[in-house]
Amino acid sequence: MEDTPQNREQEANRYLQANPPEAVVADIAKRMAAGLPEEQRAAFLAAMQKDVNQGAIKSAAQAALVKVFTADELRALADFYTQPVTKSAMAKMGSYTSDLMPTIIKEVRAAAVKAEQETAPKQQETAPQTGQQK
């Protein structure tokens, strides 16, 4: 496929139909609501659905897709996301990420502490001053 702005736009539209950003926003809101008391969750989700600017998100997604990906890449992504098995797998990705993130955060923090210790400038030990230079 020729990599033209028109082809990018067309394939980006196909991708967004197959993988709408509204689904991503709904998943994020659902995860946020999970941290609230149960009696507040439904009202929170309703407010989020009402208040989030889906048009702005979709426009930003469209612009980013067209900017970052070639027409062929967008076509491949759109084809991928139209597969029923892909939809099923991607619906589970949030749960996978939620399960994995605590371990990633723990390990990255531990590595950062060690890296800081290993790369920090070493303080030179000072010899007791006896008045004589070595």
FIKOLZA-1660 file (N, C-alpha, C; in steps of 0.1 Angstrom, whole numbers, plus 5000, padded with zeros to 4 digits):
% residues 134
   i   px   py   pz ch aa at
   1 5009 4988 5000  A  M  N
   1 5000 5000 5000  A  M CA
   1 5009 5012 5000  A  M  C
   2 5006 5022 4992  A  E  N
   2 5013 5034 4991  A  E CA
   2 5011 5042 5004  A  E  C
   3 5022 5047 5009  A  D  N
   3 5022 5055 5022  A  D CA
   3 5019 5069 5019  A  D  C
   4 5006 5072 5017  A  T  N
   4 5001 5086 5015  A  T CA
   4 4993 5090 5027  A  T  C
   5 4992 5103 5029  A  P  N
   5 4984 5108 5040  A  P CA
   5 4969 5103 5039  A  P  C
   6 4964 5102 5027  A  Q  N
   6 4950 5097 5025  A  Q CA
   6 4949 5082 5030  A  Q  C
   7 4959 5074 5026  A  N  N
   7 4959 5060 5030  A  N CA
   7 4961 5058 5045  A  N  C
   8 4969 5067 5050  A  R  N
   8 4971 5066 5065  A  R CA
   8 4958 5070 5072  A  R  C
   9 4951 5080 5067  A  E  N
   9 4938 5084 5073  A  E CA
   9 4928 5073 5072  A  E  C
  10 4928 5067 5061  A  Q  N
  10 4918 5056 5058  A  Q CA
  10 4921 5044 5068  A  Q  C
  11 4933 5040 5069  A  E  N
  11 4937 5029 5077  A  E CA
  11 4936 5032 5092  A  E  C
  12 4939 5044 5095  A  A  N
  12 4937 5049 5109  A  A CA
  12 4922 5048 5113  A  A  C
  13 4914 5052 5104  A  N  N
  13 4899 5051 5107  A  N CA
  13 4895 5036 5109  A  N  C
  14 4900 5027 5100  A  R  N
  14 4897 5013 5102  A  R CA
  14 4902 5008 5116  A  R  C
  15 4914 5012 5119  A  Y  N
  15 4920 5008 5132  A  Y CA
  15 4911 5013 5144  A  Y  C
  16 4907 5026 5143  A  L  N
  16 4898 5031 5154  A  L CA
  16 4885 5025 5155  A  L  C
  17 4880 5020 5143  A  Q  N
  17 4867 5013 5144  A  Q CA
  17 4869 5000 5150  A  Q  C
  18 4880 4993 5148  A  A  N
  18 4883 4980 5154  A  A CA
  18 4887 4981 5168  A  A  C
  19 4894 4992 5172  A  N  N
  19 4899 4993 5185  A  N CA
  19 4896 5008 5190  A  N  C
  20 4883 5010 5193  A  P  N
  20 4879 5024 5196  A  P CA
  20 4885 5029 5210  A  P  C
  21 4890 5041 5210  A  P  N
  21 4896 5047 5222  A  P CA
  21 4885 5047 5234  A  P  C
  22 4873 5047 5230  A  E  N
  22 4862 5047 5241  A  E CA
  22 4863 5035 5249  A  E  C
  23 4867 5024 5243  A  A  N
  23 4869 5011 5251  A  A CA
  23 4880 5013 5261  A  A  C
  24 4891 5019 5257  A  V  N
  24 4903 5021 5265  A  V CA
  24 4899 5030 5277  A  V  C
  25 4892 5041 5274  A  V  N
  25 4888 5050 5284  A  V CA
  25 4878 5043 5294  A  V  C
  26 4869 5035 5289  A  A  N
  26 4860 5028 5298  A  A CA
  26 4867 5018 5307  A  A  C
  27 4877 5012 5302  A  D  N
  27 4885 5003 5310  A  D CA
  27 4893 5010 5321  A  D  C
  28 4899 5021 5317  A  I  N
  28 4906 5029 5327  A  I CA
  28 4896 5034 5338  A  I  C
  29 4885 5039 5334  A  A  N
  29 4875 5044 5344  A  A CA
  29 4870 5032 5353  A  A  C
  30 4869 5020 5347  A  K  N
  30 4865 5009 5355  A  K CA
  30 4875 5005 5366  A  K  C
  31 4888 5006 5362  A  R  N
  31 4899 5003 5371  A  R CA
  31 4900 5014 5382  A  R  C
  32 4897 5026 5378  A  M  N
  32 4897 5037 5388  A  M CA
  32 4886 5035 5398  A  M  C
  33 4874 5031 5393  A  A  N
  33 4862 5030 5401  A  A CA
  33 4864 5018 5411  A  A  C
  34 4872 5008 5407  A  A  N
  34 4875 4997 5416  A  A CA
  34 4881 5001 5429  A  A  C
  35 4888 5012 5430  A  G  N
  35 4894 5017 5442  A  G CA
  35 4884 5025 5451  A  G  C
  36 4872 5027 5446  A  L  N
  36 4862 5034 5454  A  L CA
  36 4853 5025 5462  A  L  C
  37 4847 5030 5472  A  P  N
  37 4837 5021 5479  A  P CA
  37 4826 5017 5469  A  P  C
  38 4821 5005 5470  A  E  N
  38 4812 4999 5461  A  E CA
  38 4800 5008 5458  A  E  C
  39 4794 5015 5468  A  E  N
  39 4782 5023 5466  A  E CA
  39 4785 5036 5458  A  E  C
  40 4798 5039 5456  A  Q  N
  40 4801 5051 5448  A  Q CA
  40 4805 5048 5433  A  Q  C
  41 4807 5035 5430  A  R  N
  41 4813 5031 5417  A  R CA
  41 4804 5035 5405  A  R  C
  42 4791 5031 5406  A  A  N
  42 4782 5034 5395  A  A CA
  42 4781 5048 5392  A  A  C
  43 4779 5057 5402  A  A  N
  43 4778 5071 5400  A  A CA
  43 4791 5077 5394  A  A  C
  44 4802 5072 5399  A  F  N
  44 4815 5076 5393  A  F CA
  44 4816 5072 5379  A  F  C
  45 4813 5060 5375  A  L  N
  45 4814 5056 5361  A  L CA
  45 4804 5064 5352  A  L  C
  46 4792 5067 5357  A  A  N
  46 4783 5075 5349  A  A CA
  46 4788 5089 5347  A  A  C
  47 4794 5094 5357  A  A  N
  47 4800 5108 5356  A  A CA
  47 4812 5108 5347  A  A  C
  48 4820 5098 5347  A  M  N
  48 4832 5097 5338  A  M CA
  48 4827 5096 5324  A  M  C
  49 4817 5087 5322  A  Q  N
  49 4812 5086 5308  A  Q CA
  49 4806 5099 5303  A  Q  C
  50 4799 5106 5311  A  K  N
  50 4793 5119 5308  A  K CA
  50 4804 5130 5306  A  K  C
  51 4814 5130 5314  A  D  N
  51 4824 5141 5315  A  D CA
  51 4836 5140 5306  A  D  C
  52 4840 5128 5302  A  V  N
  52 4852 5126 5294  A  V CA
  52 4849 5131 5280  A  V  C
  53 4859 5138 5275  A  N  N
  53 4857 5143 5261  A  N CA
  53 4862 5133 5251  A  N  C
  54 4853 5124 5247  A  Q  N
  54 4857 5113 5238  A  Q CA
  54 4861 5119 5224  A  Q  C
  55 4855 5129 5220  A  G  N
  55 4859 5135 5207  A  G CA
  55 4873 5140 5207  A  G  C
  56 4878 5146 5218  A  A  N
  56 4892 5150 5219  A  A CA
  56 4901 5139 5219  A  A  C
  57 4897 5128 5226  A  I  N
  57 4906 5116 5226  A  I CA
  57 4907 5110 5212  A  I  C
  58 4895 5108 5206  A  K  N
  58 4895 5102 5193  A  K CA
  58 4903 5110 5183  A  K  C
  59 4902 5123 5183  A  S  N
  59 4909 5132 5174  A  S CA
  59 4924 5131 5176  A  S  C
  60 4928 5131 5189  A  A  N
  60 4942 5129 5192  A  A CA
  60 4947 5116 5188  A  A  C
  61 4939 5105 5190  A  A  N
  61 4943 5092 5186  A  A CA
  61 4945 5091 5171  A  A  C
  62 4936 5097 5163  A  Q  N
  62 4937 5097 5149  A  Q CA
  62 4949 5104 5144  A  Q  C
  63 4952 5116 5150  A  A  N
  63 4964 5124 5146  A  A CA
  63 4977 5116 5149  A  A  C
  64 4977 5110 5161  A  A  N
  64 4989 5103 5165  A  A CA
  64 4991 5091 5156  A  A  C
  65 4981 5083 5153  A  L  N
  65 4982 5072 5144  A  L CA
  65 4988 5076 5130  A  L  C
  66 4982 5086 5125  A  V  N
  66 4986 5091 5111  A  V CA
  66 5000 5096 5112  A  V  C
  67 5004 5102 5123  A  K  N
  67 5018 5108 5124  A  K CA
  67 5028 5097 5126  A  K  C
  68 5025 5086 5134  A  V  N
  68 5035 5077 5138  A  V CA
  68 5036 5065 5129  A  V  C
  69 5025 5060 5123  A  F  N
  69 5025 5047 5116  A  F CA
  69 5024 5050 5101  A  F  C
  70 5030 5040 5093  A  T  N
  70 5028 5040 5079  A  T CA
  70 5014 5035 5076  A  T  C
  71 5010 5036 5063  A  A  N
  71 4998 5031 5059  A  A CA
  71 4997 5015 5060  A  A  C
  72 5008 5009 5057  A  D  N
  72 5009 4994 5058  A  D CA
  72 5008 4990 5073  A  D  C
  73 5015 4997 5081  A  E  N
  73 5015 4994 5096  A  E CA
  73 5000 4996 5101  A  E  C
  74 4994 5006 5097  A  L  N
  74 4980 5009 5101  A  L CA
  74 4971 4998 5096  A  L  C
  75 4973 4994 5084  A  R  N
  75 4965 4983 5078  A  R CA
  75 4967 4970 5086  A  R  C
  76 4979 4967 5089  A  A  N
  76 4982 4955 5097  A  A CA
  76 4975 4956 5111  A  A  C
  77 4976 4967 5117  A  L  N
  77 4970 4969 5130  A  L CA
  77 4955 4968 5129  A  L  C
  78 4949 4974 5119  A  A  N
  78 4934 4973 5118  A  A CA
  78 4930 4959 5115  A  A  C
  79 4938 4952 5106  A  D  N
  79 4935 4938 5104  A  D CA
  79 4936 4929 5117  A  D  C
  80 4946 4932 5124  A  F  N
  80 4949 4925 5137  A  F CA
  80 4937 4927 5146  A  F  C
  81 4933 4939 5148  A  Y  N
  81 4922 4942 5158  A  Y CA
  81 4908 4938 5154  A  Y  C
  82 4906 4935 5141  A  T  N
  82 4893 4930 5137  A  T CA
  82 4891 4915 5139  A  T  C
  83 4902 4908 5143  A  Q  N
  83 4901 4894 5146  A  Q CA
  83 4894 4892 5159  A  Q  C
  84 4884 4883 5160  A  P  N
  84 4877 4880 5173  A  P CA
  84 4886 4876 5184  A  P  C
  85 4896 4867 5181  A  V  N
  85 4905 4863 5191  A  V CA
  85 4914 4874 5196  A  V  C
  86 4917 4884 5188  A  T  N
  86 4924 4896 5192  A  T CA
  86 4916 4904 5202  A  T  C
  87 4903 4906 5198  A  K  N
  87 4894 4913 5207  A  K CA
  87 4893 4907 5221  A  K  C
  88 4892 4894 5221  A  S  N
  88 4892 4886 5234  A  S CA
  88 4905 4888 5242  A  S  C
  89 4916 4886 5235  A  A  N
  89 4929 4887 5242  A  A CA
  89 4931 4902 5247  A  A  C
  90 4928 4912 5239  A  M  N
  90 4930 4925 5243  A  M CA
  90 4921 4930 5254  A  M  C
  91 4909 4924 5255  A  A  N
  91 4900 4926 5266  A  A CA
  91 4907 4922 5280  A  A  C
  92 4916 4912 5279  A  K  N
  92 4922 4907 5291  A  K CA
  92 4935 4914 5294  A  K  C
  93 4940 4923 5285  A  M  N
  93 4953 4929 5287  A  M CA
  93 4953 4938 5299  A  M  C
  94 4943 4944 5302  A  G  N
  94 4942 4953 5314  A  G CA
  94 4945 4944 5327  A  G  C
  95 4938 4933 5328  A  S  N
  95 4940 4924 5339  A  S CA
  95 4954 4919 5340  A  S  C
  96 4960 4915 5328  A  Y  N
  96 4974 4911 5328  A  Y CA
  96 4983 4922 5333  A  Y  C
  97 4981 4934 5328  A  T  N
  97 4989 4945 5332  A  T CA
  97 4988 4948 5347  A  T  C
  98 4976 4947 5352  A  S  N
  98 4974 4950 5366  A  S CA
  98 4981 4939 5375  A  S  C
  99 4981 4927 5370  A  D  N
  99 4988 4916 5378  A  D CA
  99 5003 4918 5377  A  D  C
 100 5008 4923 5366  A  L  N
 100 5022 4923 5364  A  L CA
 100 5029 4936 5370  A  L  C
 101 5022 4947 5369  A  M  N
 101 5028 4960 5373  A  M CA
 101 5033 4960 5387  A  M  C
 102 5027 4955 5397  A  P  N
 102 5034 4956 5411  A  P CA
 102 5048 4949 5411  A  P  C
 103 5049 4938 5404  A  T  N
 103 5063 4932 5403  A  T CA
 103 5072 4941 5395  A  T  C
 104 5068 4946 5384  A  I  N
 104 5077 4955 5376  A  I CA
 104 5081 4967 5385  A  I  C
 105 5072 4973 5391  A  I  N
 105 5075 4985 5399  A  I CA
 105 5085 4981 5410  A  I  C
 106 5082 4970 5417  A  K  N
 106 5091 4966 5428  A  K CA
 106 5105 4963 5423  A  K  C
 107 5106 4956 5412  A  E  N
 107 5119 4953 5407  A  E CA
 107 5127 4965 5401  A  E  C
 108 5120 4974 5395  A  V  N
 108 5126 4986 5389  A  V CA
 108 5131 4995 5401  A  V  C
 109 5123 4996 5411  A  R  N
 109 5127 5004 5423  A  R CA
 109 5139 4998 5429  A  R  C
 110 5139 4985 5431  A  A  N
 110 5151 4979 5437  A  A CA
 110 5163 4981 5429  A  A  C
 111 5162 4979 5416  A  A  N
 111 5173 4981 5406  A  A CA
 111 5178 4996 5407  A  A  C
 112 5169 5005 5408  A  A  N
 112 5172 5019 5408  A  A CA
 112 5180 5022 5421  A  A  C
 113 5177 5017 5432  A  V  N
 113 5184 5019 5444  A  V CA
 113 5198 5013 5443  A  V  C
 114 5199 5001 5437  A  K  N
 114 5213 4996 5435  A  K CA
 114 5221 5004 5425  A  K  C
 115 5215 5008 5415  A  A  N
 115 5222 5016 5404  A  A CA
 115 5227 5029 5410  A  A  C
 116 5218 5035 5418  A  E  N
 116 5223 5048 5425  A  E CA
 116 5235 5045 5434  A  E  C
 117 5234 5034 5441  A  Q  N
 117 5245 5031 5450  A  Q CA
 117 5258 5028 5442  A  Q  C
 118 5257 5021 5431  A  E  N
 118 5268 5017 5423  A  E CA
 118 5274 5029 5415  A  E  C
 119 5266 5039 5411  A  T  N
 119 5271 5049 5403  A  T CA
 119 5273 5063 5410  A  T  C
 120 5269 5063 5423  A  A  N
 120 5271 5075 5430  A  A CA
 120 5286 5078 5432  A  A  C
 121 5290 5091 5432  A  P  N
 121 5305 5094 5434  A  P CA
 121 5309 5088 5447  A  P  C
 122 5320 5082 5447  A  K  N
 122 5326 5076 5459  A  K CA
 122 5333 5087 5467  A  K  C
 123 5330 5087 5480  A  Q  N
 123 5337 5097 5488  A  Q CA
 123 5350 5092 5492  A  Q  C
 124 5360 5100 5489  A  Q  N
 124 5374 5095 5492  A  Q CA
 124 5376 5096 5507  A  Q  C
 125 5383 5085 5511  A  E  N
 125 5386 5085 5525  A  E CA
 125 5397 5094 5528  A  E  C
 126 5396 5102 5538  A  T  N
 126 5406 5112 5541  A  T CA
 126 5415 5106 5552  A  T  C
 127 5428 5107 5550  A  A  N
 127 5438 5102 5560  A  A CA
 127 5439 5112 5571  A  A  C
 128 5441 5108 5583  A  P  N
 128 5443 5117 5594  A  P CA
 128 5454 5127 5590  A  P  C
 129 5452 5139 5593  A  Q  N
 129 5462 5149 5591  A  Q CA
 129 5473 5149 5601  A  Q  C
 130 5485 5147 5597  A  T  N
 130 5497 5147 5607  A  T CA
 130 5506 5159 5604  A  T  C
 131 5502 5167 5595  A  G  N
 131 5510 5178 5592  A  G CA
 131 5520 5176 5582  A  G  C
 132 5522 5163 5578  A  Q  N
 132 5531 5160 5567  A  Q CA
 132 5524 5156 5554  A  Q  C
 133 5529 5160 5543  A  Q  N
 133 5523 5157 5531  A  Q CA
 133 5529 5144 5526  A  Q  C
 134 5521 5135 5519  A  K  N
 134 5526 5123 5514  A  K CA
 134 5531 5125 5500  A  K  C
% end
